């Protein structure tokens, strides 16, 4: 194993792709779009594109270049109330439309999304930093939620429940819950919108979306396409804010008009929003932080396990809620796995996501880099060795770039085992037995996802049933699909998004009991 180096020193690093510099204006930054009308620098309330009353704006930058992409309005609580009121008015008519009508509009939106794949993927890359391949991939994933829930709209079945009393008949029906507040993160600026918005609209709900201030343009482009698809005014509303985020979030959670809150983000913020939403006992679904374990048993196919680790750990440069955060490798194969993984990571090409040779883009901002550095420094202090990477990529400043890193001999007491890094660190930890590693995996307040590689069928069932998480990837590093339930246990969230039950999060079950049905 290579000798550990201090944070910032190089052992061997990914190849550099010098970030291309683009013009600072909106039109210059977004050069290359086929349809520039997808770009909006305004919020959207009651079918109208709006600015802040005082003219205040939020600057949005490309993390690969630190260049300004454009601005969006800094809206206030009063604007938020106006959006909620617009959604309430629209709900009265939208909720009365037929499921087939909503299906047809959502399918039009899906078609429009697929027709604009190149542009929408490019917008994701520019504001988030992920590679264009990943940007287009996220866009396709985002569109799949629209397609899935369009089809689920016509399957919101009721039930007939036999009564023990001969004079009664029981039926249940599903009805939309009402106005929904959707609060989304920057790491999937499009897919996290549609994973919430599509089931809400399919169910007959109306929405107020608070997109992330770092990546608002993908959301606004989706709204433009929704307008073209025929979504009526007030059904979708978008409130952009940064400075007023606490007040806006509080209003969305405590408003009596809002009947449902869906949030994806950190666990501390999730707890705060849940407390606020409890004031009106509204429905809440939450996907909070993860700390996913990734386990490689000694009977695994090592090559496939390495490929799975690369996909799980380094997708989005490690900035996904389900990415592997702790990699446990059985002792007998530890050195071989570590060497193969380091060799693969060493071949990564880090740079501007628009460059065709780039495999991994920047982190979202400098604070993200500081957290990665803190985790590496702590691990090294506990005896870890840097096999590859380990420092900032100063050659690409002012972009927010960090070398994809592999750490060996990481202690179970290291900070990285307890905190979600949200960055490109693969922290490798040795284990000896199956029972030991199950206990290590479950020793966390988080319980979103887990992964493990094994070819023993008995072991696969034992471990899968023992891990305290909401989702498990067995012999794969990728689990996200529109057709499956997505969510966690413990402090990783409440409820499930996607899959056959996803639309139920936006509906209420109503019992209708018929009495007086006596025999003649």
C-alpha positions in Angstrom: 0.0 0.0 0.0 1.1 3.5 -0.7 2.2 5.7 2.2 -0.5 8.2 3.4 -0.1 11.8 2.5 -1.5 15.0 4.0 -4.6 16.4 2.5 -3.8 18.3 -0.7 -0.7 16.3 -1.5 -0.8 14.1 -4.6 0.0 10.4 -4.8 -1.4 10.0 -8.3 -4.4 11.9 -9.5 -7.0 11.8 -12.2 -6.2 13.5 -15.5 -7.1 17.1 -15.8 -9.4 18.6 -18.3 -9.0 22.3 -18.3 -12.4 23.9 -17.7 -13.6 25.9 -20.7 -14.5 29.5 -19.9 -17.8 30.7 -21.1 -19.4 34.1 -21.2 -20.9 35.4 -18.0 -24.3 36.4 -19.4 -27.2 34.0 -19.5 -27.2 33.8 -23.3 -23.4 33.2 -23.4 -23.4 30.6 -20.6 -26.2 28.7 -22.3 -24.8 28.8 -25.8 -25.6 25.6 -27.6 -29.3 25.2 -26.6 -31.6 24.5 -29.5 -34.5 26.1 -27.7 -33.5 29.2 -25.6 -37.2 29.7 -24.7 -36.7 26.9 -22.1 -34.7 29.3 -20.0 -36.5 31.5 -17.5 -35.1 33.9 -15.0 -38.4 34.4 -13.2 -40.5 32.5 -10.7 -43.9 31.2 -11.7 -47.2 31.9 -9.8 -50.7 31.5 -11.1 -49.7 30.9 -14.7 -47.5 34.0 -14.8 -43.7 34.5 -14.8 -43.0 36.9 -12.0 -40.1 38.9 -10.5 -39.5 39.9 -6.9 -41.5 43.1 -6.0 -38.3 44.8 -4.8 -36.2 43.5 -7.8 -34.0 41.3 -5.6 -32.3 38.4 -7.3 -30.2 35.3 -6.6 -27.1 34.7 -8.6 -26.8 31.2 -10.1 -23.3 30.0 -11.1 -21.8 27.1 -13.0 -19.7 25.2 -10.4 -17.3 24.1 -13.1 -16.3 27.7 -14.0 -17.7 29.9 -11.2 -19.2 32.0 -14.0 -22.6 33.4 -13.5 -25.3 31.6 -15.4 -28.1 34.0 -14.7 -30.4 35.1 -11.8 -33.8 34.2 -10.4 -36.0 36.3 -8.1 -35.5 36.4 -4.3 -39.2 35.9 -3.4 -40.7 36.5 0.0 -43.3 35.0 2.4 -45.9 37.2 0.8 -45.1 35.8 -2.7 -45.3 32.3 -1.2 -48.7 33.0 0.2 -49.8 34.2 -3.2 -48.5 30.9 -4.7 -50.4 28.9 -2.1 -53.6 30.8 -2.8 -53.2 30.3 -6.6 -52.7 26.6 -6.0 -55.8 26.4 -3.8 -57.9 28.1 -6.4 -56.6 25.8 -9.2 -57.2 22.7 -7.0 -61.0 23.3 -7.1 -61.0 22.6 -10.8 -57.9 20.4 -11.3 -59.0 17.9 -8.7 -62.3 17.5 -10.6 -60.7 16.5 -13.9 -60.7 12.8 -14.8 -57.7 10.6 -14.3 -57.6 10.0 -18.0 -57.4 13.8 -18.6 -54.5 14.1 -16.2 -52.9 11.1 -17.8 -53.1 12.7 -21.3 -51.5 16.0 -20.1 -48.7 14.2 -18.3 -48.0 12.1 -21.3 -47.8 15.2 -23.4 -45.3 16.6 -20.9 -43.3 13.3 -21.1 -43.2 13.6 -24.9 -42.0 17.2 -24.7 -39.3 16.3 -22.2 -38.0 13.5 -24.4 -38.0 15.8 -27.5 -35.9 18.3 -25.6 -33.4 15.8 -24.0 -30.3 17.6 -25.4 -31.3 21.0 -24.0 -32.6 19.8 -20.7 -29.5 17.6 -20.1 -27.3 20.5 -20.9 -29.1 22.8 -18.5 -28.6 20.2 -15.7 -24.9 20.0 -16.5 -24.4 23.8 -16.5 -26.1 24.5 -13.2 -25.1 21.3 -11.3 -21.7 20.5 -12.8 -22.3 16.7 -13.5 -21.1 15.4 -16.9 -23.3 15.8 -19.9 -23.7 12.1 -20.1 -25.0 12.1 -16.5 -27.1 15.2 -17.2 -28.9 13.5 -20.0 -29.2 10.4 -17.9 -30.8 12.3 -15.1 -33.1 14.0 -17.6 -34.3 10.5 -18.9 -34.7 9.4 -15.3 -36.7 12.5 -14.6 -39.0 12.0 -17.6 -39.6 8.4 -16.5 -41.4 9.6 -13.4 -43.8 11.6 -15.6 -44.5 8.6 -17.7 -44.9 6.3 -14.8 -47.3 8.5 -12.9 -49.2 9.4 -16.0 -50.0 5.7 -16.2 -50.7 5.4 -12.4 -53.3 8.3 -12.6 -55.8 5.9 -14.2 -55.1 3.2 -11.6 -56.2 5.0 -8.4 -58.6 2.2 -7.6 -61.1 2.1 -4.7 -62.1 -1.0 -2.9 -65.3 -2.9 -1.9 -65.2 -4.2 1.7 -67.7 -6.8 2.7 -69.7 -5.8 5.8 -70.5 -8.1 8.7 -74.0 -6.5 8.7 -76.4 -7.6 5.9 -77.9 -4.2 5.6 -74.6 -2.4 4.8 -72.2 -2.1 1.9 -68.7 -0.5 2.2 -66.6 1.1 -0.5 -63.5 3.2 -0.4 -62.4 5.8 -3.0 -59.1 7.7 -3.4 -59.2 11.5 -3.5 -56.3 14.1 -3.9 -55.0 15.4 -0.7 -55.0 19.1 -1.8 -52.3 21.7 -2.2 -48.8 20.2 -1.9 -45.5 21.9 -1.0 -42.5 20.3 -2.7 -39.0 21.2 -1.5 -36.2 19.8 -3.5 -32.3 19.5 -3.5 -29.6 20.6 -6.0 -28.0 17.2 -6.6 -30.8 16.1 -9.0 -32.3 19.4 -10.1 -34.8 17.8 -12.5 -35.5 14.3 -11.2 -36.3 15.4 -7.7 -38.9 17.8 -9.1 -40.7 15.2 -11.2 -40.5 12.4 -8.6 -42.8 14.7 -6.5 -44.6 16.8 -9.0 -45.7 13.9 -11.3 -47.6 11.9 -8.7 -49.1 15.0 -7.2 -50.5 16.1 -10.5 -51.6 12.6 -11.4 -53.5 12.4 -8.2 -55.3 15.7 -8.8 -53.3 17.8 -6.5 -51.8 21.3 -7.2 -48.2 22.2 -6.1 -46.0 25.0 -4.9 -42.4 24.1 -5.6 -39.4 25.5 -3.8 -36.4 24.5 -6.0 -32.8 24.9 -4.7 -31.2 28.3 -5.3 -28.1 26.6 -6.7 -30.0 24.8 -9.5 -33.3 26.5 -10.3 -33.2 26.6 -14.1 -34.1 22.9 -14.6 -37.2 23.3 -12.6 -38.2 26.4 -14.5 -37.6 24.7 -17.9 -39.9 21.8 -16.7 -42.6 24.4 -16.0 -42.2 25.9 -19.4 -42.8 22.4 -20.9 -45.7 21.8 -18.5 -47.3 25.0 -19.9 -46.9 23.8 -23.4 -48.4 20.4 -22.4 -51.6 22.2 -21.2 -51.2 22.2 -17.4 -53.7 25.0 -16.3 -52.6 28.2 -14.5 -52.2 27.7 -10.7 -51.6 23.9 -10.9 -47.9 24.4 -10.8 -46.3 27.3 -8.9 -42.5 27.9 -8.3 -41.1 30.1 -5.5 -37.4 30.8 -5.8 -35.6 32.1 -2.7 -32.3 31.9 -0.9 -32.1 34.7 1.7 -35.7 34.1 2.8 -35.6 30.3 2.7 -36.3 29.8 6.4 -39.4 32.0 6.3 -40.6 30.6 3.1 -40.1 27.0 4.3 -42.0 27.8 7.5 -44.9 29.2 5.6 -45.1 26.2 3.3 -45.1 23.8 6.3 -47.4 25.7 8.6 -50.0 27.0 6.2 -53.4 25.4 6.8 -54.1 25.6 3.1 -51.1 23.3 2.3 -52.2 19.7 3.0 -49.0 17.8 2.1 -45.2 18.5 2.3 -42.6 16.5 0.5 -39.0 17.2 1.2 -35.6 15.8 0.0 -32.6 17.0 1.8 -30.5 16.8 5.0 -31.7 15.2 8.2 -31.4 18.3 10.4 -33.6 20.3 8.0 -36.0 17.4 7.6 -36.5 17.4 11.4 -37.1 21.1 11.5 -39.7 21.0 8.7 -41.4 18.0 10.3 -41.8 20.0 13.5 -43.3 22.9 11.6 -45.6 20.6 9.6 -46.9 19.0 12.8 -48.6 22.2 13.7 -51.4 21.4 11.3 -50.9 17.6 11.2 -50.5 17.6 7.4 -49.2 14.7 5.4 -45.5 14.6 5.2 -43.0 12.5 3.1 -39.3 12.9 3.6 -36.2 11.5 2.0 -33.4 12.6 4.3 -29.7 11.9 4.7 -28.0 8.6 3.9 -24.9 6.9 5.1 -25.0 3.9 2.8 -22.7 0.9 3.6 -21.2 -1.1 0.6 -20.1 -4.6 1.5 -17.9 -6.9 -0.5 -17.9 -10.5 0.8 -15.0 -12.9 0.0 -17.3 -15.0 -2.3 -18.1 -11.9 -4.5 -17.1 -11.4 -8.1 -14.4 -8.8 -7.4 -14.5 -7.2 -10.9 -18.2 -6.7 -10.6 -17.9 -5.4 -7.1 -15.4 -2.8 -8.2 -17.7 -1.7 -11.0 -20.6 -1.5 -8.6 -18.5 0.6 -6.2 -17.5 3.0 -8.9 -21.2 3.4 -10.0 -22.5 3.8 -6.4 -19.7 5.9 -4.9 -18.7 8.2 -7.7 -21.9 8.9 -9.6 -22.5 12.6 -9.5 -19.0 12.9 -8.1 -20.3 11.3 -4.9 -23.1 13.8 -4.4 -26.1 11.4 -4.3 -28.1 10.5 -1.2 -27.8 6.8 -1.9 -24.1 6.7 -2.8 -21.8 4.3 -0.9 -20.4 6.2 2.1 -18.7 3.3 3.9 -17.1 0.5 2.0 -16.6 -2.7 4.0 -14.4 -5.4 2.4 -13.7 -8.8 3.8 -10.1 -9.2 4.9 -9.1 -12.1 2.6 -9.9 -10.0 -0.6 -9.3 -6.5 0.9 -5.9 -5.7 -0.7 -6.9 -7.0 -4.2 -10.2 -5.0 -4.1 -8.4 -1.9 -2.9 -5.8 -2.1 -5.6 -8.3 -2.7 -8.4 -10.6 0.1 -7.2 -7.6 2.6 -7.0 -6.5 1.7 -10.5 -9.9 2.4 -11.9 -10.3 5.7 -10.0 -6.8 6.8 -11.2 -8.1 6.7 -14.7 -11.0 9.2 -14.1 -10.8 12.5 -16.0 -12.1 15.4 -14.0 -13.2 18.6 -15.6 -16.0 20.7 -17.0 -19.0 18.4 -17.6 -19.5 19.8 -21.1 -16.1 18.4 -22.2 -16.6 15.1 -23.9 -13.6 13.4 -22.2 -14.8 14.3 -18.7 -15.9 11.4 -16.5 -16.5 13.4 -13.3 -17.4 17.1 -12.8 -17.0 19.5 -9.9 -18.6 19.6 -6.4 -21.4 22.0 -6.1 -19.5 24.7 -4.1 -16.5 25.3 -1.9 -18.3 24.2 1.3 -18.7 20.8 -0.2 -14.9 20.6 -0.7 -14.3 21.7 2.8 -16.3 18.8 4.2 -14.5 16.3 1.9 -11.2 17.7 3.2 -12.3 17.4 6.8 -13.2 13.8 6.3 -9.9 12.9 4.7 -7.9 14.7 7.3 -9.7 12.9 10.1 -9.3 9.5 8.4 -5.6 10.0 7.9 -5.2 11.1 11.6 -6.8 7.7 12.5 -4.3 5.7 10.4 -5.8 5.7 6.9 -3.7 5.7 3.8 -4.4 7.7 0.6 -4.2 5.3 -2.4 -5.3 7.8 -5.0 -6.3 11.5 -5.0 -6.7 13.2 -1.7 -6.6 16.9 -2.6 -8.1 19.9 -4.4 -7.5 20.3 -8.1 -6.0 23.8 -7.9 -5.3 23.7 -11.7 -9.1 24.0 -12.2 -9.7 26.9 -9.8 -12.1 28.8 -9.7 -14.2 25.7 -10.3 -15.1 23.5 -7.3 -13.0 20.5 -8.2 -11.6 17.7 -5.9 -9.6 14.6 -6.8 -11.7 11.4 -6.6 -10.1 9.6 -3.6 -9.6 6.1 -2.3 -8.6 5.7 1.3 -7.3 2.4 2.7 -7.2 1.1 6.3 -9.9 3.5 7.5 -11.0 3.1 11.1 -14.6 2.4 12.0 -14.3 5.4 14.3 -13.5 7.8 11.5 -15.8 10.7 10.8 -16.6 9.3 7.4 -18.3 6.3 8.9 -20.7 8.5 10.9 -21.4 11.4 8.6 -22.6 11.5 5.0 -19.6 12.9 3.0 -21.5 13.9 -0.2 -18.2 13.9 -2.1 -15.8 11.6 -4.0 -14.2 9.6 -1.2 -14.1 5.8 -1.2 -13.3 4.9 2.4 -12.3 1.2 2.7 -12.7 -0.6 6.0 -11.8 -4.2 6.7 -14.1 -6.8 8.3 -13.8 -10.5 9.2 -17.3 -12.1 9.6 -20.8 -11.7 8.3 -22.2 -10.9 11.7 -19.6 -8.3 12.3 -20.2 -6.4 9.1 -24.0 -6.5 9.6 -23.5 -4.9 13.0 -21.2 -2.3 11.5 -23.7 -1.5 8.8 -26.6 -1.1 11.2 -24.5 1.1 13.6 -25.9 4.3 12.1 -28.9 6.6 12.7 -29.4 6.6 8.9 -31.1 3.9 7.0 -31.7 4.9 3.4 -29.8 2.4 1.2 -27.2 -0.3 1.3 -25.3 -2.5 -1.1 -23.5 -5.8 -0.9 -21.8 -8.3 -3.3 -22.0 -12.0 -2.7 -22.7 -15.2 -4.8 -24.0 -17.2 -1.8 -27.8 -17.3 -2.1 -28.3 -18.1 1.6 -26.0 -15.2 2.6 -27.8 -12.9 0.2 -31.2 -13.5 1.9 -29.7 -13.4 5.5 -27.9 -10.1 4.9 -30.7 -8.4 2.9 -33.2 -9.2 5.7 -30.8 -8.0 8.4 -29.8 -4.6 7.1 -31.7 -1.7 8.6 -32.4 0.3 5.4 -35.2 1.0 3.1 -33.4 -0.1 -0.1 -30.8 -2.7 -0.9 -28.7 -3.3 -4.0 -27.5 -6.9 -4.3 -24.7 -7.3 -6.8 -25.4 -3.9 -8.2 -24.4 -0.3 -7.4 -27.5 1.3 -9.0 -31.0 0.9 -7.6 -33.0 4.0 -8.6 -35.9 3.5 -11.0 -39.3 5.2 -11.3 -41.1 1.8 -10.9 -39.8 1.0 -7.4 -40.5 2.5 -4.0 -37.7 4.9 -2.9 -37.2 5.8 0.7 -35.5 5.0 4.0 -36.0 4.0 7.6 -34.7 5.4 10.9 -33.6 9.0 10.4 -33.5 8.7 6.6 -37.1 9.6 6.1 -40.8 8.9 6.0 -42.9 7.4 3.3 -41.9 6.2 -0.2 -41.6 8.0 -3.6 -42.0 6.3 -6.9 -43.3 2.8 -7.5 -46.8 1.4 -7.2 -47.4 3.2 -3.9 -45.9 6.6 -4.8 -49.2 8.2 -5.8 -50.8 7.1 -2.5 -48.6 9.7 -0.8 -50.7 12.4 -2.5 -54.2 10.9 -1.9 -56.5 10.2 1.0 -58.7 7.1 1.4 -62.3 7.9 2.0 -64.8 5.3 3.3 -68.4 5.4 2.0 -70.6 3.1 4.1 -74.1 2.5 2.7 -76.8 1.6 5.2 -80.5 0.7 5.2 -80.1 -1.9 2.6 -82.7 -4.3 4.2 -84.1 -7.2 2.4 -87.5 -6.9 0.9 
